[in-house]
Amino acid sequence: MKKIIEYLPFYLMLSICVGICIENNMDIQELSLQKSYLYIIIIIIFLYFIMNKIGHLLFMLIVILLFISVGFLTSFFNNPINYSNYYKKIPSENKILTLHIKEKLKYNSYYQRYIGAVVSVNNIKTRGNVLVNIKNKGSKSLEIGQLIYSNANFSSIKPPLTSSHFDYKSYLSKKYVFEQIYLDNNEFQILETKNNSIIRIAEILRARIEISLDKQPFSKEVLAVIKALLIGQRKDLSNKIRTAYSKAGVIHILAISGLHLGILLYFLNSILAFLTQFKYGSQVKFLIILVILWGFAFISGLSASITRSATMFSFVIIGKLLNKNTFTEYSIISSMLFLLLIKPMFLFHIGFQLSYLATFGIVWIYPVLQKQIHFSNAFFSKIWEILIISLSAQIAILPLSIYYFNSFSGLFLISNLVIIYFLSFVLILGIIIISMAVINILPYPIAFLYNYIISQMNNFIEWISSFDYFIFKNLILNKFEILLCYLIIFGSINILYHFTKTRFFLILYCFLTFQLVNIYEKRVIYLKNTLTVFHDNRNTIIGKQKGKDLMIYHSKEHKSLGYFTDPIKQKTNVNINLSNKTPNIIQHKNNTLLVLKDTYLQGLKGIDKKTTILLCNSPKINLERILKKNNPKLIIADGSNYKSFITIWKKTCLKHKTPFYSTEQNGAYIFN
């Protein structure tokens, strides 16, 4: 760790991260690109002339502030919403759009989903991204790089059903996607395009490889895993396979990332070692490795994860080439700095965070654990090495994994021990098989053997994942607890390096603070007393929570409510009780909620400011007459109502100056 603290780019990288975070939490509409960078150039020139006239610490402080500004401006100018030609700023009633398909997203039951760049609106050049939803029925898949033409209307991306559900809106915002469009099969036209971008060429090559693999005698499940392992195509993976790999703690091998490139790098480094005996042999070796690494990234579709990993390993290789004594940590930090300057939103990507944490874990924790136990036997030594590499990476990502996924697989050591050995062979043989399949010379016995190997790997993973009692679920950490966890990990590793009483008591203090925070969180849950009207399409869902008990009133069958209740259980660990008999009147503290499902309230009078009316199931009422006779605190319309009814009710409430709340537009309504 001392090596990192002494490395100047480490502080510059942290400063840029701070600047990116500040910009993402501020609402600034316009800045001048030229003026902003002119100011930075002036500051740099100023620093050059005064660096010998001021103290070292003051100079460092100014440099850090400068790079915070660089991070802020980099994030600001990467966001298309901050430009005058952002597509939403083009004034027009009927907008004719030209979209460039940039990325394929995971399909759902109803729609194919893509991220598209809005090239133009009414022939006016624009910038910005949009989520494109195309109905599944009868639609042909679009390809990356294609242009489509449509006159669809933009709509906002809906917030999650509850704070416990996955926030797809926030996820897309990190890709600079803030709006969406819905298209039927006959509502868009694919334009002829001669797009020869590197991403488009990579996609064409990957599609060709996919077609070649489809012709081989692989079973359906094996073929899906092969595509995920070798070309990063995961759309054909069944839920059964995804669940098994996730429970076994090896889901990461189904997404091409640093693990795959690391194995490839180790293999190439071994077989090309003989080149170092020749003049300029080291340079030739590293050049060949770089070409093959990026070639593998290219056939994998140049996804964000593989591009990040290839960039990181490129920095490590170049660092070793330029200076054999350079520390690996320096190259990793430099690659982070480089990537954040180009793509600042990577900072908020889960893959980016976990991959760099895992890498730092291996580089920093692995040497400490390796010194603790030694084996003279080469076989046991190799097993121990794989175990502690896996353990080092897992320790580094554990707090963040629990924060994001609320679960932890205790099976990761066993599964990784077998799979990493397995994967090395599978990956190298797979690259050979792809090469032979593309030129149509793959012998049947080799394809059959590869099918058998992958099939056995799947069987092993399914067997390991069957031990459910090693899967720890419903684990909850908040951001402050994550910080404490990393301080404890950091302190513990430092103690293994060099024990001091100060370090020991600091760890003890962090443990104590963690326990106090945990007790406080439990007390907050115990004191919680809320009533919530949730949003769900075509259904009414009301939740009344007191302490750890949550009663959910709903209008659906119990068996079909798992999509709603499971994330709540996972994120909050509350006890959920279900009832499909929603009361007409629900009392909560000083508030009264009247649930209006039919016309029985039509003639009711005397509703006061403490009463809220919930309209559900599109009741055929005269809301204007009700508002003339009563004075409710608020009118709520949930997702069970027709949109046309909601529009009429909103206008009526506006006319009578009665507050109106639509869960479709604003999300769940919470009575505290």
N, C-alpha and C positions, 0 to 999 in steps of 0.2 A: 504493500500500500504506500510505503514511503516513496517508491519510484514514481507513483502516480502524482503524489502531492508535490513532487519536485518538477513536474512536467507542466510548462506554461500553457500549452493548448488545452489541458484539463480545465483550467480556470476559464479560458476563453469559451470552451464548449458549455460549461455550466452557465456562463454569462449569457450566451446565446439562448440557452433553454429558458432562462428567466425572462429574457426579452420576448420570446415566443409566447410564453404563458401570459405575460402582461398584455400583449396585443390581443390574445384570444379572449381576454376578460374585459376588454374595453370596446366601446362603440365609437369609432372614429370614421367619419364618412369619406373625407378626402384629404390627401396629402400629395404634394408634388414630388414625383420620383426624382426629377433632376435636382431640385433644391435640397431634398433630404440627403442624397449622396454627396452633393456639393459640400454640405455642412460637415459630413463625416471626413471628407478629404481635407477640409480646412483644419479640423481637429487633429488629424494625423500629422499634418505638416507642423501644426503648433506643438504637438507632443515631441516631434523630432528635435525641435530647437530648444525645448525646455527640459528635456530628459536629464541633462547633466546638471541642471540648476535647482532641481527639487529633490526631495527625499524619495527613496526607493518605494516606500509604502504608499506615499501620495501618488506617485507615478502609476503604480499598479492599480490603485483605486480608480484613477482616470481611465486607464486602459479597460478595466472591467466595465465601467459605465459606458464606454465607447462600444464594447461588444454586446452589452445589453441593448443598446440602440440598434446595432446591426441585426440582432435577433428580432427585435420589434419590427424593424423596417422590412426585413426579409419576409416575415410572416404577413405583414400588411400588404406588400406588393405581390405576394403569391395568391392572395384572395381576390378572385374576379369581381366580387360584390363591391369592391372599393374603386372600381373604374367606371367612368361615365358611359361606356358602351356595354355595361352589364345588361344582359338580355331583358331583365325585368324593368329596366329604365327606359326602354323604347316605348313611347306612347302610341298605342294602337288598340282598336277594339278587336279586329280579326287579325290574328297574328299568323303569318305563314312562315313556318320554321324549316330550316335546314339543319339537320343534326348529324354529327360525326360520332359513330359508335366507338367508344374508348375502352370499355371494359364490360365483360360478362359477369353478372352476379348470379347467385344461386336462385334457381327458379322456385316458385311456390306452386300450390295446387291450381292456381287460377291464371297466373301470369308468368311470362318470360320477362326477366328484368335485366336492364343494361344501364350503364352510365354513358350518357351522350353529351358531347360538347355542342352547345348551341352556336353554330357557325354564323348564322344570319337570321334576322327577323325582318320579314318584308324586304329582302334583298339588302338590308343594312347590316354590315359586318358587326358581329357581337362577340362577346366572350362569356364564359360561365358554363357550368355543368347542370344537367337535369337527370332525374331518375326516369327512365323510359319503361313503362309497363305495357306489354303487348299480350293480349289474350292468348292463352295456350291453344285453344281450339282451332285446328287447321293452320296454325302459323308456322312458317318456316323460320328456323333460327337465323338470327342476324350474325354477321361476322365482324370481328374487330376491324376497324378501318373503313367500313361501308358508310355511305352517306344516305340518309333517308329524308324524305320531304313530307311535311304534314302541316295541318292547320289546327292542331290540338290546343287546348287551353291549359295553362299552368294551374296547379293546385298545390296547396301546402302539404308537407309530409306530416302525417299524424303523430302526435306524441304517444308514448307507451300507455297501455291500459292502466298501469299503476307504476309507482316508483320502483317496484320489484321486478318489473318486466324489462326485457332487453330494449334499450332506447335506440331504435333504428334511426330515428331522426338525428340524434347526436352522433351516431356512427357515421351517417352519410355527410353530416356537416364537416367532419374531419377530412372528407374527400372533396370539400367545397361544393356539395350538392345540397341545395336548400329548397328546391321545388321538384314536382313530378308531373308527368303527363300520362294519360291512359289512352291506349290506341287499340282499336279493333283491327281485324285483318284487312279491311278495306279502307282504313283511314290513314294509310301512309303508302308512300311509293319509294322503292329502292332506286337510287340514282346510280348511273354508271360512274365508276370511280377508278382512277389510275393511281390510287394511294400506294406509294412504295415506301412508307415509313418502316423503320426497323421492327416496330411492334407488329405491324401488318404482315411483314415477311415472316417473322417468328410464328405468328398465328397460322399462316398458310402452311409452313413447314410442320408445325405441330398437328395440323389437321391431316396432312399427308401421312405422318407417322401413325396417327390414330386409325386411319383407314387401313394401313398395312397391318397393324396389330389386330384389327377386327377380322382379318382374313385367316388368322392363325388359329390352331385348334385349342384355344384357351377357354375354360369354362367362364360363365358370366361373372361370378364373384372374383375369380382370379384375374380376369381381364380388367375389372374395375380397379383392383389393387395395383396391378401393373401400371395402368395409366396414371394413377395417383403417385406412385413411387418414382416413375421415370419421366413423365411429361407434365406432372402437376395438374392433371385433369381429374377432378374429384366428383364431378356431377353424377357419375354412374354408381358411386358407392352406396350400398344399401344401409338403412338405419341399423340393421343387425351388425354389420361390420364396423360402422362408426362407433356404436355403443361398446362393442367388445374391445376395440383398440383404446377407447377412452378409459374404460374401467381398468384395463391392464396398465395404464399409465404410459402408453406408447403411441398416442394419437399423433404426436409430432412427426412420426416417420411417414405419415400419409400426406404431409404437406412439405414439398421440397424446400429445404432451408439449409442452415449452416451445417447441420448434422450430415446431410448428403454430400455437400461440397467438402466438408472436413474429411470424410472417408475417402472421397475421390482424390483430394489433395495428398493424403497420407499414402495412398496407393501409388500415385504418380511420382511422388517424392522418392519412394522406394525403388521403383523400376527404372527411374532415370538417374539414380545416384551415380552410375558409372560415368556420366558426362562430366562430373566435376574433376575427373582425372585429366581432362584436356584443357588447353588454353581457351578461355572464354566459355568453358563448359558450363559453369554456374549460370552465366547469363542466358545461354541457350536453354538450359533446363528450366529456369524460371519463366522464360518466354513461352516455351511449350506448355507448361502448366497453366499459365494465364490464358492462353488461347483455348485450351481444352476446358478449363473452368467456365469461361464465358460462352464457349460453344454449348456446353451442357445447359447453362442458364438460358441460352438462346432457344434451344429445342424445347425447353420447359415453359416457354411462353413469356419469358422476362417479366414474371409477376413481381410485385413489390417485395415479397419475402426473399425470392431467389436473387433479385438485383441487389438488395441490401447485403445479403450474405456474400455474393460474389465481389462486391465492392470492399467489404471488410477483409476478405482473404487476399484481395489484390493489394491492399495497403500493407498487410502483414508480409506478403511475398516481396513487394518492392522495398519495404523497410529492411528485410533480411539481405536483399541484394545490394542495397546502398551501404548498409552498415551491419556487418555480421554480429556485432555486439549490442545491437539495439534491442530494447525490451519490447516484447510482444504487446504489452499494455499500451505503449506509445502509439503503435500502429492502429490498435483498436480505437483509441480515443480520437486519433486523427481521422479515421474513417467515419466516426460518428459526427465529428465537426463538419466534414465534407458533405455528408448526406443531409444534415440539418440545414446547411446553407442552401442546398438545392431544393429539398422537400421539407420545409419546416413542420408540416403536419405529421410527418413520420413520428415525431415526438409523442403523439397521442395514440399511435397504433399499438395495439396489444402485442402484435408480432415483433415489432421493433424493440419494445421494452423487454420482452421475455428473451429474445435471441441475444441481445447484448448482455443482459444479466447472466444468462447461462454461460456465455463466453467468458465474462469476468469471473464467474464462479469457478470454471475449469482452470483458468490462468492463475487465479489467486488462491483458491481454497485447495485445489488438487495437490500442489507441492507440499502444503502443510500436512495433509492427511497421509501423503505418501511416506513422509518421514517417520510417522508414528509406528508403522508395522512393516517389516521386511520379510520377504520369502526368498530362500536360496534356490528353491525349485522354480524353474522357468515357467512351468505350466500354472502353478498357483500364483506366481508373481504376475502373470498376464491377466488371470481372473481378477486378482486384487486391483490391478490397474484399471480394468473396465468398470469394476464396482465403484471405485472412488471417483472416477471421472463422472459416472452417472450420478453419484451421491453429491458431488461438488456442484454440478449443474442444478440438481433438484433443490439443494439448500438455498442456492442463490435466487431461484424463481419461486420458492414455496410461498412466502407471504403474498406476493403479487398474484399468484395463481389462485390462492384462497380468496383473495379480494374479488377477482373477476369471476371465478367459476364456483366458489363456495363448496368445493370438494377436493379431496386428495386421495390418490390411490397409493395404498401401502404396498402394492405389488410391483412398483416400478423397478426395484433393484433386480428382482428375479427376471422379469420380462426384458429389461434392458440388457442384462447379462447375456441372454440368449439372442435377442434380436440384433444387437450391435454386431455380434459375430456373424449372424445370419445375413444382416443387411449389407455388410461389406461384399460378400460373395454375390448376393442378389443384385446389387447395384452394378457391379462391374460386368457380370454376365448379362444383365439387362441392357446395358449400353451396347454390348456386342450383338445381342438379339435384335435390338432396334435397327442397328446398321444393316444387318443381314435381311431383316424383314422389309426394309424400305427398298432394297434392290432385288427383293424377291428371291433370295437364295438361302432362306432359313430352312435347314433340314427338319423334318418332322420329329426325329428322336430328341433333338435339342429342345424344340418347342414343348414336347411332351414332358421332358425332364424339368424344364422351367415351370411348367404348369403344376407339376407334382410338388416342387419345392415351395412355391407360393401357397399352394393348398395346405401343405403341412404347417407352414408359418401361420396361416389363418386358424387352423385347428388348434395350434398351441396357444394362440392369443385368446381364442374362445374358451379354452379350458382354464387358462389363468384367470380370465375375467369372471368365471363362474364362482369364485371365492368371494362372495359379496361382503363377508364380514371384514375384509381388508379395505373396503371402500368407505372412506369417512365422508359423510354428506352433511349438508346444512351447516357448514362452518362459516363463521361471519367475522370479518375484520373491517374496521373503518380505516380511514387514511392515517389517522394519528397512530393507531395500533400497528399499521404497516411500518411507519417510521421507527417505532420502538423495536419492532422485530428485526429490522435491518441494523439498528444500533447494537442489539444483542448479538446478532450474527457477526457483525464487524468486530465487536469487542472480544467475542469468544475466539475468533481466529487470531486476533492480535495477541491474546493470552497464550495461545499455542506457539506463536512466534517467540514471545518473550513475556513471562509472567511478572506483573507488578501489582502491588496492593491497590494502586489508583485505578488500574484497569478493572480489577476484580470488583471494587466497590461501585464503579460506574455501571458495570453489567448488573450488579445487584440492584442498583437504583432503577435501572431500566425495567427489570423484572417487577419490582415493586410498583412502579408507575403503570406498567401494563395491567397488573392485577387491579389497581385502583380504577383505571379507565374501564375495565371489564365490569367491575362492580357498579360503576356509575351508569354504564349502558344498560345493565340489567334493571337498575332502578328506574331509568327513563321508560323502559318497556313496561315495567310494573305499574307506573303511574299513568300510562297512556290511556286516554279515553276519547275516542273519536268516532264520528259517523261519516261514512263516505258513500257518495253516489258515483259509482264507476261508469266508465263508458265501455259498451260492448255492442257491436252491430246486431240489431234486431232482438236485443235482450235487455232486461232490467237486472242489474246487480247492485245490491246495497250491502255495505259492510259496516258492522258495529263492533268496534274493538274496545275491550276493557282489559288492561294488562296483557297477558299472553294469550287470551282467548279472543278469537275473532269469529263472530257469527256472520255468515253470508246468506242473505236472502236473494233468491234468484228465480228466474222463470225458465230455467233449462233443466234437462235431465242430469242427475248427479254424474253419470258416467261420461258426459260430454263437457264437464267443467274443469277437467284436469289442466288444460292449456292455460286456464286462468289462475287456479289455486296453486299449482306446482311451483311456479316462480316465487310466489309469496312465501310458501313454506321454506323454500331454499334460501331466500334472502333475509327473512325475518325470524324464522324458526318459531312461529306462533302455532297455537293449537286451533285448527280450523273446524268449525261446525257448519253444516249446510242445511238450508231449509228452502224448499220450493214453494212455501206459502208466505208471501210477502204481506206483512200487516198493512192495513190502510193508514194507520197512524203510528209513527215512531217518535218517542220522546228521547231527547238527548240534551242533558243539562237544562238550559233555559230555552232550548229550541224545540219546535214541533215540526215534524216532517209529515205532510199529508201526501199520500201516494194516490194520485188520481189516474185510475186505469179505465174508468167508464164515466157515465154522466151523473153519478150519484151526488156529486158536489154542485151540480148545476144551480140548485136553489139555496145553497148554504150561504149564511151571512155571518158577519162579525169576525172574520179572520183578521187577526191583528199582526203587528210588526214582528212578533216572535215566531210567526208561522211561515214555513217555506212550502210551496206546492211543487211536487214532482209530477210532471206529465210523462206518462209512459204508455206504450202500445197504441199510440195515435188516437186518443179518446176524441169522440165527435162532440166537442163542447163549444159553447160560445164563450171564449175567454174574455171578450170585451165585457159581457154581462157580469161575469164573475168579478172582474176588476172594478167595475162600477159599484158593486155592493160590498166589496171587501178591500182590505189594505194589506196584502201579504208582504213579507219581508223580501221574498225573492221567488221567481219562477224558474224552475230547472227543467230542461228537456233532455232526456237521455237518448242513448243510441237505438232504442226500440221504436222510435217514431219515424214517420215518413219525413223526408227532407222538406217537402213542400209545406207540411204542417208547421215545422220548426220555423221556416221563413215567415209564415203568416203570424205565428205567435210572437216572434221577435218584433215585428212591426207594431203589433197591438200593444206590447209592453212598452215600447218606445213612446207610443202615443199617450199612454197613461202614466208615463214616467215611473214605471215599475221595473226594478232591476231584472234582467233576463240572463240566464246562463245556459249555454249549450255544451254538453259534454263532448260532442263531436268536434267542435271547434276549439275548446279550451281544456279538454281532458277531464279527469275526475274532479268532483267538487267535495271538499273536505270541511266538515263542521268540527272545529277544534273544541 
